[in-house]
Amino acid sequence: MSASPSSRPLHPGQRVAVGGILVLMTLFAGFPLLWVLLTSLKPNNAILSKDPIFLFQPTLEHWERVLFTSDFLKFYLNSLIIAAATVAIVMVVATLAAYALARYPMRASKDISFFIISQRMMPPVAVVLPIFLIASNIGMLDRLETLIAINVAFNIPLSIWMIRGFIEGTSREIEEAAVMDGASWLGAFWRVTVPQIWPGLLSTALFVYIYTVNEFLFASILSGTNARPVSAAVALFLPTGVRGTLFGEAAVAAILIMLPGIVFAALMQRHLVAGVSLGAVKG
């Protein structure tokens, strides 16, 4: 029986061609990150040069200004607190809601599901003014709790839909067997289903983290000097008077903003890729 075309080994020439394409794609995707890193280490005269400069005397002056002179670290900590709280709340609420929709279908379950995802379709700019007025009237402007609540509200709908799909890809019979052995439905879900959808939960958590850290509209309108996250604090390095744009400091800020997400994705890469196995056990 002949092997299918997809299972045939590649010839040496084909492997070289595939490897070359992958290298080019990696360079294309990674060059912006490399350029940002180089910019953070360049002196100002090299940054402002009309011609691209790759060989230069590295300097840490931009890093020193961001880390020790500006208030960026304060805003950076605000972002980490907001993102961590948002991810924790969203994952708990969305997982339980997704489990209920996946395992206990009701007559109006389709309408409920559509209503949930419709909240994510709503443009944030449509509600920013009412939210600002409410927060102002109850004294919740420039508070971390307000930004956490806003990010939770906007991340829960899509998270429910994502996790619901992961749960529907698992076998309910295994949960029923665990219940027959004496476990509660919640215990069976925690011990049986959660380990199966763990890669999907990590993917959802990474999505929520990225969206929260990059959220700018509400961060710039609802925060001031106390609760400002880094997405709004980047304005520290924008043109102001005769100072001009601080490209080196902005590059340092960009690296620090991206670093937690990159580290998380790198450490959890095996689990994230393992999401393709979800739903392999079907009843």
Secondary structure, 3 states (H helix, E strand, C coil): CCCCHHHCCCCHHHHHHHHHHHHHHHHHHHHHHHHHHHHHHCCHHHHCCCCCCCCCCCCCHHHHHHHHHCCHHHHHHHHHHHHHHHHHHHHHHHHHHHHHHHHCCCCCHHHHHHHHHHHHHCCHHHCHHHHHHHHHHCCCCCCHHHHHHHHHHHHHHHHHHHHHHHHHCCCHHHHHHHHHCCCCHHHHHHHHHHHHHHHHHHHHHHHHHHHHHHCCHHHHHHCCCCCCCHHHHHHHHCCCCCCCCCHHHHHHHHHHHHHHHHHHHHHCHHHHHHHHHCCCCCC
